[in-house]
Amino acid sequence: MSEKKVLILFAHPAFQKSRANRHLVDAVQNLDGVTFRDLYELYPDFNIQVAKEQQLLLDHDVIVFQHPFYWYSSPALLKEWQDLVLEHGFAYGKDGTALKDKWLLTMITTGGGEEAYRHEGYNHFTIPELLQPFEQTAWLCKMLYLPPFVVHGVNNLSDDEMGQCAKEYQNVITGLRDGQLTSEQWQGKGYINDIVAGGGSHA
Ligand SMILES: Cc1cc2nc3c(=O)[nH]c(=O)nc-3n(C[C@H](O)[C@H](O)[C@H](O)COP(=O)(O)O)c2cc1C
């Protein structure tokens, strides 16, 4: 029986051309206890139904933002979703406690390789640094911010490697859903991948 309900908010403006997110979506969208929402499919004109989105947030415990990394952030529709749905008095402010103690996980795919996201690398900043607006948003909304799940250098990954990443993503989602992944485990981790992959760790 699932302990936590997971809401995946997926934002990809060209999903029909996607390879990486296609693998990742296929691995999680039909899992028990998981509600998957393709925001660009639902809101091609950016007419987000705020009350509906807020009710979905209320009905779930773990909120996942899944998207390709675009200009060091999310595609525009997920930003619009934040601007409209995370209202004062709902998500933040004195009486804005609707999201209190819910968990926020970001799941991104990047064109850049892992080595590019180092201080001495091409992109100068680490992924946790670049995701700080999401971390602070979670904090303001009294949510618990998890280390991100990141798939780097997607254009250089084989289908087998992408499949392995998708399996790890699935393990993260089911682990969070079933209470097998705990804050003690992810404390101090750069990426939540490190818990399920058993490989090297990220800063
Ligand atoms: C508009 C745009 C902006 C992008 N910005 C970044 C970026 O800031 N950093 C990065 O590593 N990759 C960037 N990329 C590459 C995408 O992250 C990459 O193509 C995507 O993760 C691949 O996933 P998909 O196969 O599901 O489309 C960008 C791509 C586009 C089209």
The ligand as an SDF file (V2000), in Angstrom:
LIG
                    3D

 31 33  0  0  0  0  0  0  0  0999 V2000
   15.8670   26.2110  -25.3970 C   0  0  0  0  0  0  0  0  0  0  0  0
   16.8530   25.2150  -24.8640 C   0  0  0  0  0  0  0  0  0  0  0  0
   17.6390   25.5840  -23.7890 C   0  0  0  0  0  0  0  0  0  0  0  0
   18.5540   24.6680  -23.2630 C   0  0  0  0  0  0  0  0  0  0  0  0
   19.3030   25.0450  -22.1760 N   0  0  0  0  0  0  0  0  0  0  0  0
   20.1710   24.1440  -21.6370 C   0  0  0  0  0  0  0  0  0  0  0  0
   20.9410   24.5020  -20.4850 C   0  0  0  0  0  0  0  0  0  0  0  0
   20.8440   25.6150  -19.9460 O   0  0  0  0  0  0  0  0  0  0  0  0
   21.8040   23.5870  -19.9870 N   0  0  0  0  0  0  0  0  0  0  0  0
   21.9450   22.3450  -20.5390 C   0  0  0  0  0  0  0  0  0  0  0  0
   22.7430   21.5530  -20.0290 O   0  0  0  0  0  0  0  0  0  0  0  0
   21.2040   21.9740  -21.6220 N   0  0  0  0  0  0  0  0  0  0  0  0
   20.3240   22.8410  -22.1670 C   0  0  0  0  0  0  0  0  0  0  0  0
   19.5470   22.4640  -23.2540 N   0  0  0  0  0  0  0  0  0  0  0  0
   19.5950   21.0700  -23.7030 C   0  0  0  0  0  0  0  0  0  0  0  0
   18.4000   20.2810  -23.1200 C   0  0  0  0  0  0  0  0  0  0  0  0
   18.4440   20.2730  -21.7110 O   0  0  0  0  0  0  0  0  0  0  0  0
   18.3840   18.8390  -23.6430 C   0  0  0  0  0  0  0  0  0  0  0  0
   18.2420   18.9330  -25.0490 O   0  0  0  0  0  0  0  0  0  0  0  0
   17.2420   18.0580  -23.0450 C   0  0  0  0  0  0  0  0  0  0  0  0
   17.4800   17.8370  -21.6870 O   0  0  0  0  0  0  0  0  0  0  0  0
   17.0800   16.7370  -23.7680 C   0  0  0  0  0  0  0  0  0  0  0  0
   15.9310   16.0690  -23.2640 O   0  0  0  0  0  0  0  0  0  0  0  0
   14.8510   15.4540  -24.2730 P   0  0  0  0  0  0  0  0  0  0  0  0
   15.5270   14.3800  -25.0880 O   0  0  0  0  0  0  0  0  0  0  0  0
   13.7820   14.9050  -23.3920 O   0  0  0  0  0  0  0  0  0  0  0  0
   14.3550   16.6000  -25.1320 O   0  0  0  0  0  0  0  0  0  0  0  0
   18.6630   23.3610  -23.8110 C   0  0  0  0  0  0  0  0  0  0  0  0
   17.8780   23.0250  -24.9110 C   0  0  0  0  0  0  0  0  0  0  0  0
   16.9750   23.9380  -25.4400 C   0  0  0  0  0  0  0  0  0  0  0  0
   16.1370   23.5350  -26.6340 C   0  0  0  0  0  0  0  0  0  0  0  0
  1  2  1  0
  2  3  1  0
  2 30  2  0
  3  4  2  0
  4  5  1  0
  4 28  1  0
  5  6  2  0
  6  7  1  0
  6 13  1  0
  7  8  2  0
  7  9  1  0
  9 10  1  0
 10 11  2  0
 10 12  1  0
 12 13  2  0
 13 14  1  0
 14 15  1  0
 14 28  1  0
 15 16  1  0
 16 17  1  0
 16 18  1  0
 18 19  1  0
 18 20  1  0
 20 21  1  0
 20 22  1  0
 22 23  1  0
 23 24  1  0
 24 25  2  0
 24 26  1  0
 24 27  1  0
 28 29  2  0
 29 30  1  0
 30 31  1  0
M  END
$$$$
